[in-house]
Amino acid sequence: MINSILAKKKRLWRSKLDPQNIPRHIAIIMDGNGRWAKERGLPRIAGHKEGVESVRVILKACAEFGVKYLTIYTFSTENWRRPQEEVGFLMNLFSLTIDREIKELMENKVKLNFLGRLSELSPELQKKTKAAMKKSENNTRTVLNIMMNYGGRAELIDAFKQMSAEQLSADVIDEKTVSKYLYTKDIPDPDLLIRTASEMRISNFLLWQIAYSEIYVTPVLWPDFRRDQLSLAIEDYQKRTRKFGKTKDQIDAD
């Protein structure tokens, strides 16, 4: 009985979505793992473990809905300031998750990108991320961008340094040029940015790329964010008019 009700609910959410207006690229700031665990009297690491399951569910839902790119904020350049025990656990969790999930990701034709200052990760983790990217590079169904040791400011600094090293003339530097030097150089900007756990800030995430992204904030904690919550976010996105600096009358005329 319960399974029947859940299945009906899922079909209902799916029926509300316009298949012609699905965001091509969704980026997510996954917040609330620690709070989720605290509410249940569990250690913070329990929230991180459950958060991995949400990633699995959301990736599958993106493929079902027709979302081509999913970008998730897994570990920021500022997260090194967290308790060393938690940082160590997260690094180990990343390593174990790659080992555990790579087979299924390959079966589902998911291309993996690990983006950020990867050179600051442990040699073992660097090796695993490079191997996973190489193994999945020809997959075409869904692209999963995992932002690891990532910061929006760090990304811009690295881009500017590279442009300087190549001695680019100021005359050739424009928005397209800067975009080509970002970690996300071959990836379209996000159409929709989702943040869980009610936090109303960007947290140094994709500062350049989200200039015109629609933003959706939900009180749902990341470990509880699953398929229905993603459907609600997309439904909300579909109610908006993306103007890119134009007036609504101009958009309507187009």
N, C-alpha and C positions, 0 to 999 in steps of 0.2 A: 504494500500500500504506500509506504513512504517513498520507495524507489519510483513508483508510478507518479506520485505528486512531484518529485524532483525532476523527473524527465519532462513532465508537462510544463513545469516552470521554465526549464531550459529552452524548450521549443517556443515558449511565449516570448522570452527575451530575444531569441534569434529572429522571430517574426517581426519584431519592431525595428530591426536594422535595415537601412536602405543599402542593398549590395552595391549600388552605384556611387555611394559616398562613404566608403570605408577608408579611414586614414591609411596612407601608404606606410607611414613610419610612426611608431609609438615609442616614446621614451618614458621610463618610469624611475622615479626616486622612491626606492623601496624603504619605507620608514615604519618603525613601530615594532620591530622584532623584540627589543628589550622590554618594552611595555607589555607586549603580549605575554612574554614569559613571566614578568612580575605579577601580572593579574592572576596568574595561575600558580603562584608560589614556586616557580621553577627558575633555575639559573638562566642568565641571558643567552647562553649557548643553545638552550632548547628552542628559543625563538628563532635563532639563526638556522637551526636544522629545519624547523617547520617552514621557514621562509624559502628554503630551497625547493620544497614541494610546491609552493605557490609559483615559483619560476617555471617549473615543469608544466603545471596546469595552464598558466598564461601563455606559454610558448605554443602549446597545442591549440589553445583557443585562437591565438593569432592566426595560425595556419588555417583553421576552420573558417574564420571570418574573412580571410583574405588580406590580412596585414602582412606586408612583405618584410618589413624591418622592425625588429624589436631591440631597443637599447636599454640596458639595465645598469644602474649605478650600484656596483657591488662593494667597492672599497675606494675611498677618496684619499687624496694626498694628505688630508688632515686626520684621517682615521688612525694613523700611526700613534696619535696622542692617547688613544684609548689604553686601558690596562693591558699590560704585556701578555697576560694570560689569555685575554679575549682576542688580541691580535694574532697570537700564535694559533689559537683554535681556528680562527677564520682562515688563515693561510693553509692550515691542514685540511679544512673543510673544502676549500677551493680545489686542492690537489685531489682529494678523494672523489669529489663530485665529477671532475674531469674524467677520472678513471671509470667511474660508475655509469656516467651518462653518454659517453662518446659513441658506444655501439648503437643506442637508440636514436641519438641525434643523426647518425649516418643513415640509419634505416628510414628516418623521416626527412632526409635530404636537407638538413639544416647546415648552413654555412656558419662557422664560428669566427668571430673577430674578437681578439683581446686587445683593448686599446687603453693606453695610458703610459706612464713611465715604467714600462715592464722591466727595464734594466736594473731597477732597484729591488726587484723581487729576488727570492732565493734562486740560485742556479737551477735547482731541481724544478721549481715551479716555472721558471722561464722555459726550460726544456719541454715541459708538458704543454704549456700554452702554444709554443711554436709547433709542436707535433700535431696538436689538435687542429690548429689553423691549416697546416699543410694537408692533413688528411681530409678535411672537409672543404677545401678550397673550390672544388668543382660542384658542390651541392647548390641547388638553385631554388628550392621551394621557399625557404624562409632564411633570413639572415639574422643571427643573434649576435649583437654587439655587447660584449661584457666589459664594462669600464672598470678597470682594475688599477689601483694606484693612480687614479685619474683626478684631475682638477681642471676646471675651465681656465683659470688663470695660468696654470702650468702649461696647458695646451697652447695658449696664445703666446706665452713666452718662448716655448720651443719653436713655434712657427716663425716668430719674428727673428729668432736666432738663426734659423735655417735660411731665411730670406737674406739676412745680413751676410751669412757665410757665403752665399751664392752671389753676393754683391748685386742684388737686384736694383735697378734704377727706380727711383721714387715714381717716375712717370708710368711705370707698368704695374704699380701696386694698386689694385682696386679690390672690391669685395670678392670677385671670382679668384683673384690671385691668392688672397689670404685663405680662402676656403680650400685651395689646393694644397696648402701647407699644414692643414690641421690633421689630427689623427683620423678624422672622419672624411678624408678627402674624396673618397669614391662613394659616399653614402649621402642620399638626399636628406635635407634638414627634417627634423621631426614635425609632423602635422599636429600631433597631440602629445602634450607632456602631462603625465599623471603623477601626483604625489599622494601617498597614503598617510594616514595618521594625523590628518588635519594641520600639518605644518605648513605655514604660509611663507615659505622662502624657497629660493632656488638652490642654495647650498653649493655654489660654485660648480654647477652642472651645466655643461653645454652652453656656456654663456654666449658664444657667437651664434650657434646653430638654432637656438630657440627664439630668435628675434621676432618671428611671426608665428610661433607655435601657439595653438590653443592650450590653455592650462585648465586642468581638472583636478580639484583637491577633494579628497574623500576622508571622512573620519575613520574608515575601516583600516585596521592595522594590517601591515603587509602579510603576515601569516594567515589572515582571514580573507585576503583579497584573492578571489578565484574567478571562475568563468563568468558568473552572473554579474560580478562587480565590474569586470572588463566590458561586458555588454552594456551596462549602464553608462559607463564612461564614453563609449562610442556613440551611444544614443544621444547623450548630452552634446557631444561634438557635432553630431549631425543636425542639431537644432541651431547651430551658430552660422553666422555669415562671415566668411573670411574675406577681409577687405584689402589687406596688404597696402594700406595707405590711401586707398580710394574711398569715395563716399558710397553709401548703400545704393543711391540712385545710379551711380556708374556701374556698380556690380550688377544691378538688375537689368541695366541696358545691355550689358554684355551677354 
